[in-house]
Amino acid sequence: MQPFPRILGRHYFAIFVLASATLSYQILITRFFSVMLYYHFAFAAISLAMLGLTRGAMQVYNNPVRYTAERVGPEFARHASRFAISGVGAMICFLCAPVLVPAQSVWMALLATTIAFVIPLTESGVCITLLLTRLPYGGGWLYACDLAGAALGCLGIIFVLLVIDPVSATLGIGALASGAGWMVVRGSGDVRSLRLSAAVALSLGAAAIVHAGLDISGKSHLGVFWAKGTQQTGTLFERWNTYSRVRVKALGESVPFGWGFAREPEQKIDQYYLDIDADAATVITRHDGDLSKFGYLKTDVINSAYLVQPPGEVAVVGVGGGRDILSAMLFGAKKIRGIEINPAIFEVLTDKFADFSGHLDRAPGVSLVNAEARSYINHSSDRYDLVQISLIDTWAATAAGGLTLTENRLYTVEAWGDFYRALKPGGLLSVSRWYDPDSHRGEFYRLIAIAADALQRTGVPATGLKDHVIALNVDNIVTVITRPDAFTATEWVAARTRLLAQGFKIMLGPDVDFDNVTSTLMSGKADAAFFASLPENIVASTDDNPFFFYTARFGQFVNMAFSEHTNNNAAITMTFALILVALTACLYYVVWPFIRLARTTPLSTLTPPVTYFCAIGIGFMLIELSQMQRLMVFLGHPVYGLSVVLFTILLFGGIGSTTVGARFPRPAAIAGRVVALLATLALAGLLTPVLTTWARSETTGMRIVLSVLLLAPPAFCMGMMFPLGLNIWRRHTELHPFFWSANGITSMLASVMGMALSIEFGIAHTYALGVGFYGVCAAMVVAGYRTSRSSATVADSPSIQPTQSELIADIEAKLREPARARQAAE
């Protein structure tokens, strides 16, 4: 009989590397999905990752004879190599499927390859579960390495994508995973697994270097050949980062690109087409210094604010290809500040195509900054006559989550309050959005709701709101212009004359009404009953509920016609569908095994640990998502959702895990940990809105420090809970893979439920629910402690430590699998 192996240094290293590779791979899948499909499909990548990890855990649980402690090294190495091979294979198939299959079958091919991404993540799940549950329990250090590796992965991929393309990154991730397998199996005597790991690691590493070289040199390489129904040909420039893929191609001499022209331009100009994730687009216009060529910009309704009153100083939010900068120059603005959040777009305009665009960043009075608009305006002392936000929507999923859009935070009551504070006396805020009188009024109504709420917060009485708002329309574009100072009768008469002369339709004004909905909103009498009576959800979006684009209600999607599934509503539908998938997975991976185990195990013994691990899975994910959403704007950039929020939570969670020792904890120690957890979570929930308001004007470095200080204590305490649960229920070693899978699959459910709950009820309520689930954990600890303690003395006694054969016999007796299933497993 062989004794249990001990935990070696290479086990800590291996789980660290594999966790890092797994999270990096998940982020890359998110990016691929957002580019080739649509941004809301990217959220499915998170669910696929958690589903795969759960399947891997259940594979270990259902095959106890194969996955023994003595086989940890060889099995880890084999599955790590399979993760690398299948991960690269799924990526190649996903990229190449639209090229290899007929056009009418593309979506079926993409669906099949999408599901294929579960395979590598299942292999990773097997590896992590083996190390966490098949080695002798040694405290929380292994779990700490798992979390620390994931933290490094979410931070490292940000910098990797600044240097190389995502395909090369995928190849490199595979090489690292295989290398981790080689480290684990080294010295075990399993030459076959050792050679396989080495061969895969070296091959993928060499392929990553070659492919990165081809990409950097601009030569042909594997990439996105097809995206959202369009072949990706004629690409002049392409740049990836963790929240977008920016591409530029030539349009040549063509009719000027625009959205809401009152009169169609007749001249042709030279333009480049710039798109974000193969969806949202703008143009880069050739500029030789002659502004008279751009007279057509005066007929675009998005520039109507210049006709209301000529501004001297302008802030353009979302520079894009520089079209709004040209408009400001054309209308004679003396000082123009362009604020662009995406460094890839900033690079396009100021470097790669600067000669083509006439070096707008060097034009007199023009300055461009790469920053998030709200963050920049909050800590800048500059004041403007006009802040312009024109159709800012990328439909690009950030790596932090498929429904976490960078532009959401521009369309909130608090955001407009920030912009109002940046205005000079009499200054204007101009916001343009999509509009259709028959099928797409929701965004327009919500803009008016935001304006009414934001203006009242500045002190405007409800009876005077009409004197502060103008709305103009051409075709499918509506521009809403507001200002904290009322328009005088003289100002409005002069502005109305100029607007009508240009051909713009006036929808709202001091003496113009549109319909009953806008009239109610502008009267300040819109209450909860009024909003509930409307077919769409047009309640003013706030920082606590910033989902401006989602005007559909979850309860409506069943009866919604397929033709109504626009970018907005399709995201809601996808979220609901993922909830159904997650619930089904919970039934299959948690409820059914629980029922099977309940036939041989008393419910009083089985219920507490299963409930405990499910609760910490849900609680951790709800807390993580909530804090990521709330702190993203405060930190000033969506990428900080990964580099600060997620990194801090994972890193300090890992540090907290190390404090859980191998000995059975005393009651006082358990109580202290649980009380500290609940106290720090409650305190962080209360302090977050206070901190983000008080310190919004601080420097970026100070805001990062404050965020880390806010996140670290609850993260430290949350990290203790998983190893603490394994310690309390250490007697049920054979069930630990099941506990791990239950934790993973309920995390999957929480990832989609958390977004749905945030959209419906607000982020703060979602956070509070996460705290509530940790309260459930505390109750389960109390319920399961006495039973576990009574058996811990026996388990801790080295003289009666169960042998491997005795453990296998116990496992087989508990599972009571049918003979056929057991033979298949063996």
C-alpha positions in Angstrom: 0.0 0.0 0.0 1.3 3.4 -1.0 0.8 6.3 1.4 -0.7 9.5 0.3 1.9 11.7 -1.5 2.9 15.0 0.1 2.4 18.4 -1.5 5.6 19.5 -3.3 6.7 22.9 -4.4 6.0 22.1 -8.0 2.3 21.5 -7.2 2.0 25.1 -6.0 3.8 26.4 -9.1 1.7 24.2 -11.4 -1.7 25.4 -10.0 -0.4 29.0 -10.1 0.6 28.7 -13.8 -2.5 26.8 -14.9 -4.9 29.2 -13.1 -3.2 32.1 -14.8 -3.4 30.4 -18.2 -7.1 29.6 -17.7 -8.2 33.1 -16.8 -6.1 34.6 -19.6 -7.7 32.1 -22.0 -11.2 33.0 -20.8 -10.5 36.7 -21.4 -9.3 36.0 -24.9 -12.5 34.0 -25.6 -14.5 37.0 -24.4 -12.6 39.2 -26.9 -13.0 36.7 -29.8 -16.8 36.4 -29.2 -17.3 40.1 -29.0 -15.5 40.6 -32.4 -16.9 37.7 -34.4 -20.3 37.5 -32.9 -21.7 40.3 -30.8 -20.8 41.8 -27.4 -23.5 40.0 -25.5 -22.2 36.6 -26.7 -19.0 37.5 -25.0 -20.8 37.2 -21.7 -21.4 33.6 -22.6 -17.6 33.0 -22.5 -17.7 33.5 -18.7 -20.5 30.9 -18.5 -18.6 28.5 -20.8 -15.5 28.8 -18.6 -17.3 28.0 -15.4 -19.3 25.2 -17.0 -16.0 23.7 -18.3 -14.3 23.9 -14.9 -17.3 22.3 -13.3 -17.4 19.5 -15.8 -13.7 18.9 -15.0 -14.4 18.7 -11.3 -17.3 16.3 -11.8 -15.1 14.1 -14.0 -12.7 13.7 -11.1 -15.6 13.1 -8.7 -17.1 10.4 -10.9 -13.9 8.6 -11.5 -12.3 8.1 -8.1 -10.4 4.9 -9.2 -8.7 6.7 -12.0 -8.0 10.0 -10.3 -6.2 8.7 -7.2 -3.7 10.7 -5.2 -0.8 8.6 -6.6 -1.9 9.5 -10.1 -2.0 13.3 -9.6 1.2 14.0 -11.5 0.6 12.0 -14.7 -3.1 12.9 -14.9 -2.3 16.6 -14.4 0.3 16.5 -17.1 -2.0 14.8 -19.6 -4.9 17.0 -19.0 -2.7 20.1 -19.0 -1.5 19.1 -22.5 -5.0 18.4 -23.6 -6.0 21.9 -22.4 -3.3 23.4 -24.5 -4.0 21.4 -27.6 -7.8 21.6 -27.5 -7.6 25.3 -26.5 -5.6 26.2 -29.6 -7.7 23.9 -31.7 -11.0 25.5 -30.6 -9.5 28.9 -31.3 -8.3 28.0 -34.8 -11.7 26.3 -35.7 -13.6 29.4 -34.4 -11.5 31.7 -36.6 -11.5 29.6 -39.7 -15.0 28.0 -39.6 -16.7 30.9 -41.6 -14.1 30.5 -44.3 -14.4 26.8 -44.6 -18.2 26.3 -44.5 -20.9 27.6 -46.9 -22.3 31.1 -46.0 -25.7 29.7 -45.0 -24.2 27.4 -42.5 -21.8 29.9 -40.8 -23.9 30.4 -37.7 -24.3 26.7 -37.1 -20.5 26.2 -37.5 -19.8 29.1 -35.0 -22.3 27.6 -32.6 -20.5 24.2 -32.7 -17.1 25.8 -32.3 -18.4 28.0 -29.5 -19.5 24.8 -27.6 -16.0 23.4 -28.3 -14.5 26.0 -26.0 -15.9 24.0 -23.1 -13.5 21.2 -23.9 -10.2 22.9 -23.0 -11.8 24.5 -19.9 -12.9 21.0 -18.8 -9.4 19.8 -19.0 -8.2 22.7 -16.9 -11.0 21.9 -14.4 -9.6 18.4 -14.1 -6.1 19.7 -13.4 -7.2 22.2 -10.7 -9.5 19.8 -9.0 -6.8 17.2 -8.8 -4.5 19.4 -7.0 -7.1 20.9 -4.7 -8.9 17.8 -3.7 -6.7 14.7 -4.3 -3.6 15.8 -2.5 -3.6 15.6 1.3 -5.1 18.7 2.9 -2.4 21.1 3.9 -4.2 24.3 4.6 -5.1 27.1 2.2 -1.8 27.5 0.4 -2.8 25.6 -2.8 -6.0 27.6 -3.1 -4.0 30.7 -2.5 -1.8 29.9 -5.4 -4.9 29.2 -7.5 -6.2 32.7 -6.8 -2.8 34.4 -7.1 -2.3 32.8 -10.5 -5.7 33.9 -11.7 -4.8 37.4 -10.4 -1.6 37.4 -12.4 -3.5 36.1 -15.5 -6.1 38.9 -15.5 -3.3 41.5 -15.1 -0.8 39.9 -17.4 -3.1 39.6 -20.4 -3.7 43.3 -20.4 0.0 43.9 -21.1 0.4 40.9 -23.4 -2.3 42.2 -25.8 -0.5 45.5 -26.0 2.5 43.7 -27.5 1.2 40.7 -29.4 -2.0 39.6 -31.1 -4.6 37.3 -29.3 -3.8 34.3 -31.5 -0.1 34.4 -30.5 -1.2 34.9 -26.9 -3.4 31.8 -27.1 -0.5 29.8 -28.4 1.7 31.1 -25.6 -0.9 30.2 -23.0 -1.0 26.7 -24.3 2.8 26.4 -24.0 2.7 27.6 -20.4 0.0 25.2 -19.4 1.9 22.3 -20.9 5.0 23.5 -19.2 3.2 23.3 -15.9 2.2 19.7 -16.6 5.9 18.9 -17.4 6.9 20.4 -14.0 4.4 18.3 -12.1 5.1 15.0 -13.8 8.9 15.4 -13.7 10.5 12.8 -11.5 7.4 10.6 -11.3 8.7 8.0 -13.7 5.9 8.5 -16.2 8.1 9.0 -19.3 5.2 9.1 -21.7 3.4 12.0 -20.0 6.7 13.8 -19.5 7.5 13.6 -23.2 4.0 14.7 -24.3 4.1 17.7 -22.0 7.6 18.7 -23.3 6.6 18.3 -27.0 3.4 20.3 -26.6 5.1 23.1 -24.7 8.0 23.4 -27.1 5.8 23.2 -30.2 3.3 25.8 -29.1 6.0 28.1 -27.7 7.8 28.0 -31.1 4.5 28.6 -32.9 3.7 31.6 -30.7 7.1 33.2 -31.4 6.7 32.7 -35.2 3.1 33.9 -35.3 3.9 37.0 -33.2 6.8 37.8 -35.5 4.5 37.6 -38.6 2.0 39.9 -36.9 4.6 42.5 -35.9 6.1 42.4 -39.4 2.7 42.9 -41.0 2.9 39.6 -42.9 0.0 37.2 -43.4 -1.0 35.3 -40.3 -3.9 33.7 -38.6 -6.5 36.2 -37.5 -10.2 37.2 -37.8 -11.2 36.5 -41.4 -14.9 37.0 -40.8 -16.9 38.9 -38.3 -20.6 39.6 -37.8 -21.5 38.4 -41.3 -18.8 40.4 -43.1 -15.4 39.3 -44.5 -12.6 41.2 -42.9 -10.7 42.3 -46.1 -8.8 45.4 -47.0 -7.5 45.9 -43.4 -4.9 48.6 -43.2 -4.4 48.5 -39.5 -5.6 46.3 -36.6 -5.0 46.7 -32.9 -6.4 44.6 -30.0 -6.7 45.3 -26.3 -8.7 43.9 -23.4 -11.9 45.8 -24.4 -11.9 46.3 -28.1 -10.4 45.4 -31.5 -9.9 48.5 -33.7 -9.6 48.1 -37.5 -9.1 50.6 -40.2 -9.7 50.1 -43.9 -9.9 52.5 -46.9 -13.2 53.8 -48.3 -11.6 55.9 -51.0 -13.3 58.9 -52.7 -16.9 58.6 -51.5 -19.9 60.5 -50.2 -19.2 61.8 -46.7 -20.0 59.4 -43.9 -22.7 60.7 -41.6 -25.8 59.9 -39.5 -28.3 62.7 -39.5 -27.9 64.9 -42.6 -30.7 67.4 -43.1 -29.5 67.6 -46.7 -27.5 64.8 -48.4 -24.0 66.0 -49.3 -23.2 65.9 -53.0 -19.4 66.2 -53.0 -17.0 63.2 -52.5 -14.1 63.1 -50.1 -11.3 60.7 -49.2 -12.1 58.7 -46.0 -10.9 55.7 -44.0 -13.4 53.5 -42.2 -12.7 52.7 -38.5 -14.7 50.1 -36.8 -14.7 48.7 -33.2 -15.3 45.0 -32.8 -16.5 44.9 -36.4 -19.6 46.8 -35.4 -19.6 50.5 -34.2 -17.9 52.7 -36.8 -16.7 56.1 -37.6 -14.5 57.7 -40.3 -11.1 59.3 -40.6 -11.3 62.1 -43.1 -8.5 63.4 -45.2 -7.7 66.9 -44.1 -5.3 69.2 -45.9 -6.0 72.3 -43.9 -9.0 73.5 -45.9 -12.0 73.5 -43.6 -14.4 74.7 -46.4 -14.5 71.1 -47.7 -16.4 70.1 -44.6 -19.4 72.4 -45.0 -21.7 69.3 -45.0 -21.0 68.9 -41.2 -23.2 71.9 -40.6 -26.2 70.0 -41.8 -25.7 67.0 -39.5 -28.1 67.1 -36.5 -25.4 65.9 -34.1 -23.8 69.3 -34.5 -27.0 71.3 -33.9 -25.7 72.6 -30.6 -23.4 74.9 -32.5 -26.5 76.6 -33.9 -28.2 77.1 -30.5 -25.2 79.2 -29.4 -21.7 79.5 -30.8 -19.3 78.0 -28.3 -15.7 79.2 -27.7 -14.4 76.2 -25.7 -15.6 72.6 -26.5 -15.1 69.2 -25.0 -15.6 66.3 -27.4 -16.3 63.0 -25.6 -15.3 60.1 -27.8 -12.9 61.5 -30.5 -13.1 58.4 -32.8 -11.8 59.3 -36.2 -11.8 63.0 -35.5 -15.1 63.9 -37.1 -16.4 65.9 -34.1 -13.1 67.7 -33.8 -13.4 68.8 -37.4 -17.0 70.0 -36.7 -15.7 72.2 -33.7 -13.0 73.6 -35.9 -15.5 74.4 -38.7 -17.8 76.2 -36.3 -15.0 78.4 -35.1 -14.3 77.0 -31.6 -11.2 78.5 -30.1 -10.3 75.7 -27.7 -11.1 72.1 -28.4 -10.4 69.3 -25.9 -10.9 65.8 -27.4 -11.2 63.0 -24.8 -10.8 59.4 -26.1 -10.8 56.4 -23.8 -9.5 53.8 -26.3 -5.7 53.9 -26.7 -5.9 52.1 -30.0 -8.2 54.8 -31.5 -5.9 57.4 -30.0 -3.0 55.7 -31.7 -4.8 55.7 -35.0 -5.5 59.4 -35.0 -2.3 60.7 -33.5 0.2 58.3 -35.0 -0.7 55.7 -37.6 -2.9 57.9 -39.8 -2.0 61.3 -38.4 -0.7 62.5 -41.8 -4.0 61.4 -43.5 -6.1 63.2 -40.9 -4.0 66.4 -41.0 -2.5 65.9 -37.5 -5.6 67.1 -35.7 -3.7 66.9 -32.4 -1.4 69.6 -33.6 -4.1 72.0 -34.9 -4.3 75.4 -33.3 -6.4 75.2 -30.1 -6.8 71.4 -30.3 -5.6 69.1 -27.6 -6.4 65.3 -27.4 -6.1 63.2 -24.3 -6.4 59.5 -23.8 -8.6 59.2 -20.8 -12.1 58.3 -19.6 -14.3 61.4 -19.9 -15.9 61.5 -16.5 -12.7 60.8 -14.7 -10.9 63.4 -16.7 -13.5 66.1 -16.3 -13.9 65.4 -12.5 -10.2 66.1 -11.8 -9.7 68.8 -14.3 -10.3 72.5 -13.6 -11.2 73.3 -17.3 -14.7 74.6 -18.1 -16.4 74.5 -21.4 -19.2 76.2 -23.4 -20.2 72.9 -24.9 -19.7 69.2 -24.0 -20.6 67.0 -27.0 -21.4 63.3 -26.8 -22.3 61.9 -30.3 -23.5 58.4 -30.6 -21.0 56.9 -28.2 -21.6 53.1 -28.3 -19.0 50.6 -29.2 -21.0 47.4 -28.7 -17.7 46.0 -27.5 -17.6 43.8 -24.5 -14.9 44.5 -22.0 -12.8 41.7 -20.7 -14.5 42.2 -17.3 -17.8 41.0 -18.6 -19.9 40.8 -21.8 -22.5 43.3 -20.5 -20.0 45.7 -19.0 -19.8 48.4 -21.7 -17.4 51.3 -21.4 -20.0 53.9 -22.5 -22.7 52.9 -20.1 -21.4 55.3 -17.5 -21.8 58.3 -19.8 -25.6 58.0 -19.8 -26.4 58.3 -16.1 -27.9 61.1 -13.9 -24.6 61.3 -12.0 -22.6 61.5 -15.2 -24.7 64.4 -16.5 -24.2 66.1 -13.2 -20.4 65.8 -13.7 -20.7 67.3 -17.2 -22.9 70.1 -15.9 -20.3 71.0 -13.3 -17.7 71.2 -16.2 -19.8 73.9 -18.0 -19.3 77.6 -18.0 -22.4 79.7 -17.2 -24.8 79.2 -20.1 -22.9 76.2 -21.3 -24.5 73.3 -23.2 -24.5 69.5 -22.9 -25.3 67.9 -26.3 -26.1 64.1 -26.5 -27.0 62.3 -29.7 -28.6 58.9 -29.9 -30.4 56.6 -32.3 -34.1 57.1 -32.8 -37.0 55.6 -34.7 -40.5 57.0 -34.3 -42.1 53.6 -34.8 -39.9 51.1 -33.1 -37.0 52.8 -31.2 -38.1 55.6 -28.9 -36.8 54.1 -25.7 -33.3 55.8 -25.8 -34.9 59.2 -26.5 -37.3 58.9 -23.6 -34.5 57.8 -21.3 -32.4 60.7 -22.3 -35.3 63.0 -21.3 -35.7 61.2 -18.1 -32.0 61.6 -17.3 -32.1 65.3 -18.2 -35.2 65.9 -16.0 -33.6 64.1 -13.0 -30.1 65.6 -13.5 -31.4 69.2 -13.9 -33.5 68.9 -10.8 -30.4 67.8 -8.9 -28.8 71.1 -9.9 -31.6 73.0 -8.5 -33.9 73.5 -11.5 -37.6 73.3 -10.3 -39.9 70.8 -12.0 -42.1 73.6 -13.3 -39.2 75.1 -15.2 -37.6 72.1 -16.8 -39.0 72.9 -20.3 -36.8 76.0 -20.4 -33.7 73.9 -20.1 -34.2 71.2 -22.8 -34.2 71.1 -26.6 -34.5 68.0 -28.7 -33.9 67.9 -32.5 -34.4 65.1 -35.0 -33.3 64.2 -38.5 -34.0 60.7 -39.8 -32.9 58.1 -37.2 -30.9 60.5 -35.0 -32.1 62.6 -32.1 -30.0 65.2 -30.3 -30.9 66.3 -26.8 -29.4 69.6 -25.8 -29.6 70.7 -22.1 -28.1 73.3 -19.9 -28.5 74.2 -16.2 -29.3 77.8 -17.0 -32.7 78.4 -18.6 -33.0 79.6 -22.2 -34.4 83.1 -22.3 -37.2 83.9 -24.7 -34.8 85.9 -26.9 -32.2 83.1 -27.0 -34.8 80.5 -27.9 -36.4 82.5 -30.7 -33.0 83.2 -32.3 -31.9 79.5 -31.9 -35.2 78.2 -33.2 -34.9 80.3 -36.3 -31.4 79.0 -37.1 -32.4 75.4 -36.4 -35.4 75.4 -38.6 -33.5 77.2 -41.4 -31.0 74.3 -41.3 -33.8 71.7 -41.7 -33.8 70.2 -38.3 -37.1 69.0 -36.8 -37.7 70.5 -33.3 -39.2 67.8 -31.0 -38.9 69.6 -27.7 -38.3 73.2 -26.7 -39.5 75.8 -24.3 -42.6 76.2 -26.4 -42.7 72.8 -28.1 -44.2 69.6 -26.8 -43.7 66.1 -28.3 -46.1 63.6 -26.7 -47.6 62.7 -23.3 -44.6 60.7 -22.2 -42.1 63.5 -22.6 -44.6 66.0 -21.2 -44.9 63.9 -18.0 -41.2 63.5 -17.8 -40.6 67.3 -18.2 -43.3 68.1 -15.6 -41.4 66.2 -12.9 -44.5 64.1 -12.2 -43.2 60.8 -13.5 -43.4 58.4 -10.6 -43.0 54.6 -10.3 -46.5 53.9 -11.4 -46.0 56.0 -14.5 -42.8 54.2 -15.5 -44.4 50.8 -14.8 -47.3 51.6 -17.1 -45.0 52.1 -20.2 -44.1 49.2 -22.5 -40.4 50.0 -22.1 -38.2 50.6 -19.1 -37.2 54.3 -19.5 -36.4 55.1 -15.9 -33.4 57.4 -15.7 -30.2 55.3 -15.5 -27.9 56.0 -12.6 -24.5 54.9 -11.5 -26.2 52.2 -9.4 -28.1 51.1 -12.5 -26.1 52.3 -15.4 -27.6 50.0 -18.1 -28.8 52.8 -20.4 -29.2 50.7 -23.5 -31.4 48.0 -22.0 -34.9 49.4 -22.2 -36.6 46.0 -22.5 -37.8 44.2 -19.4 -36.8 40.6 -18.7 -40.4 39.6 -18.5 -41.1 40.9 -22.0 -38.6 38.9 -24.0 -40.8 35.8 -24.3 -43.5 37.7 -26.2 -41.0 39.9 -28.1 -40.9 39.4 -31.9 -37.5 38.3 -33.2 -37.3 41.4 -35.4 -37.3 43.5 -32.2 -34.1 41.9 -31.0 -31.9 44.9 -31.5 -28.4 45.3 -30.0 -30.2 46.4 -26.8 -32.9 43.8 -26.5 -30.7 40.9 -27.8 -28.4 41.4 -24.8 -31.4 41.0 -22.4 -32.5 37.9 -24.3 -29.0 36.4 -24.1 -28.8 37.0 -20.4 -32.2 35.3 -19.8 -31.1 32.4 -22.0 -27.9 32.0 -20.0 -29.9 32.0 -16.8 -31.9 29.1 -18.1 -28.7 27.3 -19.1 -27.1 27.9 -15.8 -30.2 26.7 -13.9 -30.2 23.5 -16.0 -26.5 23.0 -15.3 -27.2 23.4 -11.5 -29.9 20.8 -11.7 -27.5 18.4 -13.5 -24.3 19.0 -11.6 -25.6 19.8 -8.1 -29.2 18.8 -7.5 -29.0 15.3 -9.2 -25.7 14.3 -7.5 -27.1 15.6 -4.2 -30.3 13.4 -4.6 -28.1 10.4 -5.4 -25.9 10.9 -2.4 -28.9 11.5 -0.1 -29.8 7.9 -0.5 -26.8 6.8 1.5 -25.8 9.9 3.5 -28.0 11.6 6.1 -29.3 15.0 5.1 -28.1 16.5 8.3 -24.5 15.5 7.2 -24.8 16.3 3.5 -26.8 19.5 3.4 -24.6 21.9 5.3 -21.4 21.4 3.2 -23.2 21.4 -0.1 -25.2 24.6 0.8 -22.0 26.2 2.1 -19.9 25.7 -1.0 -22.9 26.8 -3.3 -23.4 29.9 -1.1 -19.7 31.0 -1.3 -19.7 30.5 -5.0 -22.7 32.7 -5.5 -21.7 35.3 -2.9 -18.1 35.7 -4.2 -19.3 36.3 -7.8 -22.1 38.7 -6.8 -19.6 40.8 -4.7 -17.0 40.7 -7.4 -19.3 41.8 -10.2 -20.9 44.5 -8.1 -17.6 46.1 -7.0 -16.2 45.9 -10.6 -19.2 47.8 -11.9 -19.2 50.4 -9.1 -15.5 51.1 -9.2 -14.9 51.1 -12.9 -15.8 54.8 -13.4 -14.3 55.9 -10.2 -10.9 54.4 -11.3 -11.2 56.2 -14.6 -10.9 53.3 -17.1 -12.6 50.1 -17.9 -9.3 48.2 -18.0 -9.1 48.9 -14.2 -11.9 46.5 -13.8 -9.3 43.9 -14.3 -6.1 45.5 -13.3 -7.3 46.8 -10.0 -10.6 45.4 -8.9 -10.4 41.8 -10.0 -6.6 41.6 -9.4 -7.1 42.9 -5.8 -9.9 40.6 -5.0 -8.1 37.6 -6.3 -4.7 38.5 -4.8 -6.0 39.3 -1.3 -8.4 36.4 -1.5 -5.3 34.2 -2.0 -3.5 35.9 0.9 -6.5 35.2 3.1 -6.5 31.6 2.1 -3.0 31.1 3.4 -4.2 31.9 6.9 -6.3 28.7 7.1 -4.1 26.0 8.6 -4.2 22.2 8.2 -5.4 21.6 11.7 -9.1 21.5 12.5 -10.1 25.0 13.6 -11.3 25.9 17.0 -14.8 27.3 17.4 -13.5 30.7 18.4 -11.3 30.8 15.3 -14.2 29.9 13.0 -16.5 32.5 14.6 -13.8 35.2 14.3 -13.3 34.6 10.6 -17.1 34.6 9.9 -17.7 37.8 11.9 -14.7 39.5 10.2 -16.1 38.5 6.8 -19.6 39.8 7.3 -18.3 43.0 9.0 -15.8 43.9 6.2 -18.4 43.1 3.5 -21.0 45.3 5.2 -18.5 48.1 5.7 -17.2 48.0 2.1 -20.8 48.1 0.8 -21.5 51.2 2.9 -18.2 53.0 2.1 -18.1 52.4 -1.7 -20.7 55.1 -2.7 -19.3 57.5 -0.1 -15.7 56.9 -1.3 -16.5 57.2 -5.0 -18.2 60.5 -4.4 -15.7 62.0 -2.0 -12.6 61.1 -3.9 -13.7 61.4 -7.5 -11.5 64.4 -8.1 -8.3 62.8 -6.7 -5.4 61.7 -8.9 -5.6 58.3 -10.6 -2.9 56.9 -8.3 -4.7 58.0 -5.2 -8.0 56.5 -6.5 -6.2 53.2 -7.1 -4.8 53.2 -3.6 -8.2 54.0 -2.1 -9.9 51.3 -4.1 -7.3 48.7 -3.0 -7.8 49.7 0.6 -11.6 49.3 0.1 -11.4 45.9 -1.6 -8.6 44.2 0.3 -10.2 43.5 3.7 -13.4 41.8 2.4 -11.3 40.0 -0.3 -8.9 38.7 2.4 -11.9 37.4 4.4 -13.7 35.9 1.4 -10.5 34.0 0.4 -10.5 32.2 3.8 -13.9 30.6 3.2 -13.2 27.9 0.6 -10.2 26.3 2.4 -12.0 26.8 5.7 -14.9 24.7 4.3 -12.6 22.0 3.2 -11.1 22.0 6.6 -14.4 21.8 8.5 -15.7 19.0 6.3 -12.3 17.3 5.8 -13.8 13.9 6.7 -15.6 13.9 3.4 -12.5 13.9 1.3 -14.1 11.8 -1.4 -16.8 14.5 -1.8 -14.4 17.4 -2.2 -14.5 17.4 -6.0 -18.3 17.5 -5.8 -18.0 20.5 -3.4 -15.6 22.2 -5.8 -18.0 21.6 -8.8 -21.0 22.9 -6.9 -19.0 26.0 -6.1 -18.1 26.5 -9.7 -21.5 25.9 -11.3 -23.3 28.2 -8.8 -20.6 30.8 -9.6 -21.7 30.4 -13.2 -25.3 31.0 -12.2 -24.4 34.0 -10.1 -22.4 35.6 -13.0 -25.5 35.8 -15.1 -28.0 36.3 -12.3 -25.8 39.1 -10.9 -26.0 41.0 -14.2 -29.8 40.4 -14.5 -30.3 41.5 -10.9 -28.2 44.6 -11.4 -30.2 45.6 -14.5 -33.5 45.1 -12.7 -32.8 46.2 -9.2 -29.5 48.0 -9.1 -25.9 47.2 -8.3 -26.2 48.0 -4.6 -29.0 45.4 -4.2 -26.9 42.8 -6.0 -24.1 43.5 -3.6 -26.4 43.2 -0.6 -27.6 39.8 -1.9 -24.0 38.6 -2.1 -23.5 39.6 1.5 -26.7 37.7 2.3 -25.3 34.5 0.8 -22.2 34.8 3.0 -24.7 35.0 5.9 -26.0 31.6 4.7 -22.4 30.3 4.9 -22.2 31.3 8.5 -25.4 29.4 9.3 -24.1 26.3 7.5 -20.9 26.5 9.5 -22.9 26.4 12.7 -25.1 23.6 11.4 -22.2 21.4 10.3 -19.5 22.1 12.9 -20.5 19.6 15.6 -20.7 16.6 13.3 -17.4 17.5 11.6 -15.6 18.1 14.9 -16.7 14.8 16.4 -15.0 13.0 13.5 -12.0 15.4 13.2 -10.2 13.8 16.1 -10.4 10.4 14.4 -9.3 11.9 11.1 -6.4 13.8 12.6 -5.0 10.6 14.3 -2.0 9.4 12.3 -2.4 5.9 13.7 -5.7 5.3 12.0 -5.2 7.4 8.8 -7.2 5.6 6.1 -5.2 3.8 3.5 -5.7 4.3 -0.2 -7.6 1.0 -0.6 -9.8 1.7 2.3 -10.6 5.1 0.8 -11.5 3.7 -2.5 -13.7 1.1 -0.9 -15.5 3.8 1.0 -16.0 5.9 -2.1 -17.4 3.0 -4.0 -19.8 2.2 -1.2 -21.0 5.7 -1.0 -21.5 6.2 -4.7 -23.2 2.9 -5.2 -22.9 3.3 -8.9 -24.4 0.7 -11.2 -21.9 -1.9 -12.4 -21.9 -0.7 -16.0 -21.2 3.0 -15.0 -18.4 1.9 -12.6 -16.8 -0.3 -15.3 -16.9 2.6 -17.8 -15.3 4.9 -15.2 -12.5 2.5 -14.5 
